[in-house]
Structures are given as structure tokens and as C-alpha cells.
Amino acid sequence: MASTVVVIGGGYGGISVAKALDDIADVVLVEPRETFVHNVAALRAAVDPDWTERIFIPYDGLLTRGTVLRDSAVRVRPTAVELRSGTRIVADYIVLATGTRSPYPAKLDVEQAADGAAKLRATRAELARADRVLLLGAGPVGLEFAGEIKSAWPDKAVTVVDPAADLVSGRFPDEFRAELRRQLGELGVELVLGTSLRELPGTDPGRTGGFTVTTGSGVEITADIWFPCYGAAIDTDYLGPELRPARRADGRITVTTDLRLPGQHTVFAVGDVTALPELKMARAAQAHAQVVAENIRTLLQGGGTLASYRPEEDAIVLPLGPKGGVTYASEVGVLGAGPSADLKGGLFLDMYLELLGAVVAR
Ligand SMILES: Cc1cc2nc3c(=O)[nH]c(=O)nc-3n(C[C@H](O)[C@H](O)[C@H](O)COP(=O)(O)OP(=O)(O)OC[C@H]3O[C@@H](n4cnc5c(N)ncnc54)[C@H](O)[C@@H]3O)c2cc1C
């Protein structure tokens, strides 16, 4: 009889582990959402109607032998997972891949694809009515969203406010931030840095309705719509008593170099939920997944030396609309708009359609 591997969370890390072990184990992928959500393209989907449906990719083609169970984990013990539905699955190995939540539209907070698409359409309609947009956060999400909005509606005024003195935290060279500033300047995005709002706008985020706010530094900003583009929430309350010591105060999960929870033989973690010291990226989640799949395979085949994961250096492709963006990786240095658009203009959609075994309708 094959061993059971339960993967909790069907995001970038979870689908990669599940697929890599489908041939050797009975894989059960637990995920509350109806489809995979390609959230790397969520900000484009909020402004471009051609992308609204594309970011929802069915799980049907992901696994050949294994199953995708539409449910969520409420309690995880070293050899069993309890689900919201009341089902209990006994597992030989468990992989925690529950990621993080970010304010909409960076990540969607609905389980049904149709609800997600309806929400994106409603946001686009609200944005279309607004002349002036305020984005809070000059990290990758705020800047990418500014670039998308300016590409879709060049005449809208877009202001980005952030308490940090410069754009995008992370270990990037000055040249990277200088090129970002240059392209944002060309797009006409206004940056108000080193200060934050005295009070949040009185309207709900993502809803059109005029407001004026003032920053701590005394800058008055009048806009018609605003979006929070910062912060990530981590929900790991599902960890049972044996696993709870691995949970840090911020909710992230500590892992050893073989990506198991400290002191645990059967429970691994991948992706944004881990406390690994690196940028939280889909690319990293998939690299974790490779190591975890290799290690579970080794254990299923009787044991041996387990592979180690080394956190990645900071690297990013930050799009500013379909034709712009800035890239940094130590191997290539800083790349400007053309090469960045070549790398990420398609937002890696084809790669995930292929991974999920989804048919490309063109
Ligand atoms: C706008 C934006 C653009 C980005 N662009 C890039 C990019 O270009 N390149 C890149 O590498 N990274 C990018 N990222 C980062 C990337 O999206 C994350 O690093 C990635 O989503 C992490 O994958 P994950 O599998 O750890 O978690 P997630 O993708 O967050 O998936 C977690 C899954 O777990 C499920 N889940 C949660 N709780 C439970 C539970 N209790 N039981 C069962 N399932 C549960 C959730 O429903 C979700 O589907 C971007 C992020 C944003 C917001």
C-alpha cells in the first residue's frame, strides 16, 4: 500500500510538492478554494478585463493518482489532519503550505472563482470612475499596482505613500531603486515617502468616493479611491500541541535545513508560511517544494541523507505595467523596462497552466 502524503494549501508551494510526489505516494491536497489562484497576476486582473478569468486555473489536471480535497485544515498533528468538514486524515507525511493573506487585490479573499472574478470586475468599475488613486505602500505590490493603473488609464493621478524613506525594502542596489523612480516618474506616479497618513481615508478601500487626507509631514492628498498595499497575515492556529513550538510570535513556522519542523520527522513546511530569511516569493516556495518532495521521496524509499535548502539571495522582477518594470538578480544586475517586460510581461501564466495540466484555450 502506498503511503499517504497530505499537503495543506494549494498555492504555489503546495501544488509543486503535490505534483512531484503524485507518482510515489497517495497525495491528498487540501485546499478551500475552488481553483488555483495565480495571484502573481492579480493586480493585472484588477485593471485588464482580459485577465479577469485567466488567474483562476482548475486543479483538475494537477494530479493523476492523488486527490484535491476542497476543505481546510483546522488541526494538524504529526500523523493526522483534522478538516473543517470534520473529516480526519491519517498521514505518513504532512506538508504545510498555507501561505499568507494580503489585502485585496494583491491576494483574493474568496473561495469561489466566480466570486473572485465578480470582485475584480467591480473593482475595475470603481477604478474606472476614479480620477485620483491613493495607494498605501511603496513595496512591490504598491508599485506594481501603480504601474498597472497608469498603463490602463494614463490620465489618472496615482499617489503612493509609504513611511519608509525609499522604495521597496530588501537587499537591492541603489541602481535598482533609481531605475524604479525613473520609470515611475515617466509614468507620472507621485511618490510621498518617509511619512504616513495621520488617519486612514473615511471611505472603504476600493470604493470610489472623494476624500482628503494629510500625512504626518503635512502633505494634503485628495483622491477618489484608495487601496492598502502592505502587510501579510499568517494563520497557523491549526498547529496542534506537538507542532506549536515551531510557531513564531508572528505566526510563521520555523524549519530546519531539510524543511521539517524542529524535532518532527513527518511534518514539513514550504513557502510564505515558513520563517526562512528570504523574500517571500512563489519562486522560493517552489524551490522549497523541490527539496521537500526529494526528502519525502528519500524517506519513503527507506531513508538516507536528506537534501538541505539554502535561502535564496534577494532577486525580483517588478513589473510596471505590461511594457515596463525593473529586475534585479545578482547574476544579471539591474535590468530595465524591455528585458523586465520580456521576462514577466506574460506574468508566468503559461508556466502555471502547464504545471496544473490545464488546457490553454486561445
Ligand atoms: C501581487 C503579487 C505579485 C507577486 N508576484 C510574484 C512574482 O512575480 N514572482 C514570485 O516569485 N512571487 C510573487 N509574489 C509572491 C507569491 O505570490 C507568494 O510568495 C506565493 O503566493 C507563496 O506561495 P505559497 O504556496 O507559500 O502560498 P499561497 O500562494 O499564499 O497559497 C497558500 C494556499 O493555502 C490555502 N490555505 C490557507 N489556509 C489553509 C488551511 N488551513 N487549510 C488548507 N488550505 C489553506 C490558501 O487558500 C492558499 O490557496 C507575488 C505576490 C503578490 C501579492
PDBQT file of the ligand as one rigid body, heavy atoms in Angstrom, charges set to zero:
ROOT
HETATM    1  C1  LIG A 401       0.622  40.949  -6.344  1.00  0.00    +0.000 C 
HETATM    2  C2  LIG A 401       1.684  39.928  -6.098  1.00  0.00    +0.000 A 
HETATM    3  C3  LIG A 401       2.598  39.629  -7.100  1.00  0.00    +0.000 A 
HETATM    4  C4  LIG A 401       3.582  38.671  -6.880  1.00  0.00    +0.000 A 
HETATM    5  N1  LIG A 401       4.479  38.386  -7.871  1.00  0.00    +0.000 NA
HETATM    6  C5  LIG A 401       5.411  37.434  -7.692  1.00  0.00    +0.000 A 
HETATM    7  C6  LIG A 401       6.316  37.081  -8.732  1.00  0.00    +0.000 A 
HETATM    8  O1  LIG A 401       6.304  37.665  -9.809  1.00  0.00    +0.000 OA
HETATM    9  N2  LIG A 401       7.202  36.092  -8.520  1.00  0.00    +0.000 N 
HETATM   10  C7  LIG A 401       7.265  35.427  -7.344  1.00  0.00    +0.000 A 
HETATM   11  O2  LIG A 401       8.095  34.526  -7.213  1.00  0.00    +0.000 OA
HETATM   12  N3  LIG A 401       6.413  35.728  -6.320  1.00  0.00    +0.000 NA
HETATM   13  C8  LIG A 401       5.499  36.709  -6.468  1.00  0.00    +0.000 A 
HETATM   14  N4  LIG A 401       4.633  37.023  -5.451  1.00  0.00    +0.000 N 
HETATM   15  C9  LIG A 401       4.715  36.295  -4.173  1.00  0.00    +0.000 C 
HETATM   16  C10 LIG A 401       3.925  34.990  -4.250  1.00  0.00    +0.000 C 
HETATM   17  O3  LIG A 401       2.589  35.239  -4.612  1.00  0.00    +0.000 OA
HETATM   18  C11 LIG A 401       3.961  34.254  -2.920  1.00  0.00    +0.000 C 
HETATM   19  O4  LIG A 401       5.285  34.135  -2.497  1.00  0.00    +0.000 OA
HETATM   20  C12 LIG A 401       3.333  32.878  -3.093  1.00  0.00    +0.000 C 
HETATM   21  O5  LIG A 401       1.936  33.032  -3.227  1.00  0.00    +0.000 OA
HETATM   22  C13 LIG A 401       3.646  31.943  -1.927  1.00  0.00    +0.000 C 
HETATM   23  O6  LIG A 401       3.145  30.690  -2.226  1.00  0.00    +0.000 OA
HETATM   24  P1  LIG A 401       2.638  29.702  -1.064  1.00  0.00    +0.000 P 
HETATM   25  O7  LIG A 401       2.362  28.403  -1.733  1.00  0.00    +0.000 OA
HETATM   26  O8  LIG A 401       3.564  29.736   0.083  1.00  0.00    +0.000 OA
HETATM   27  O9  LIG A 401       1.294  30.349  -0.516  1.00  0.00    +0.000 OA
HETATM   28  P2  LIG A 401      -0.035  30.848  -1.266  1.00  0.00    +0.000 P 
HETATM   29  O10 LIG A 401       0.191  31.027  -2.721  1.00  0.00    +0.000 OA
HETATM   30  O11 LIG A 401      -0.487  32.013  -0.449  1.00  0.00    +0.000 OA
HETATM   31  O12 LIG A 401      -1.046  29.637  -1.097  1.00  0.00    +0.000 OA
HETATM   32  C14 LIG A 401      -1.496  29.216   0.152  1.00  0.00    +0.000 C 
HETATM   33  C15 LIG A 401      -2.753  28.399  -0.070  1.00  0.00    +0.000 C 
HETATM   34  O13 LIG A 401      -3.093  27.778   1.157  1.00  0.00    +0.000 OA
HETATM   35  C16 LIG A 401      -4.500  27.796   1.305  1.00  0.00    +0.000 C 
HETATM   36  N5  LIG A 401      -4.791  27.668   2.744  1.00  0.00    +0.000 N 
HETATM   37  C17 LIG A 401      -4.640  28.611   3.706  1.00  0.00    +0.000 A 
HETATM   38  N6  LIG A 401      -5.001  28.118   4.906  1.00  0.00    +0.000 NA
HETATM   39  C18 LIG A 401      -5.373  26.834   4.708  1.00  0.00    +0.000 A 
HETATM   40  C19 LIG A 401      -5.845  25.788   5.562  1.00  0.00    +0.000 A 
HETATM   41  N7  LIG A 401      -5.999  25.962   6.884  1.00  0.00    +0.000 N 
HETATM   42  N8  LIG A 401      -6.144  24.583   5.004  1.00  0.00    +0.000 NA
HETATM   43  C20 LIG A 401      -5.975  24.375   3.664  1.00  0.00    +0.000 A 
HETATM   44  N9  LIG A 401      -5.540  25.334   2.816  1.00  0.00    +0.000 NA
HETATM   45  C21 LIG A 401      -5.241  26.535   3.331  1.00  0.00    +0.000 A 
HETATM   46  C22 LIG A 401      -4.924  29.114   0.688  1.00  0.00    +0.000 C 
HETATM   47  O14 LIG A 401      -6.292  29.095   0.280  1.00  0.00    +0.000 OA
HETATM   48  C23 LIG A 401      -3.965  29.229  -0.497  1.00  0.00    +0.000 C 
HETATM   49  O15 LIG A 401      -4.509  28.713  -1.678  1.00  0.00    +0.000 OA
HETATM   50  C24 LIG A 401       3.645  37.994  -5.642  1.00  0.00    +0.000 A 
HETATM   51  C25 LIG A 401       2.727  38.303  -4.634  1.00  0.00    +0.000 A 
HETATM   52  C26 LIG A 401       1.759  39.257  -4.854  1.00  0.00    +0.000 A 
HETATM   53  C27 LIG A 401       0.782  39.564  -3.747  1.00  0.00    +0.000 C 
ENDROOT
TORSDOF 0
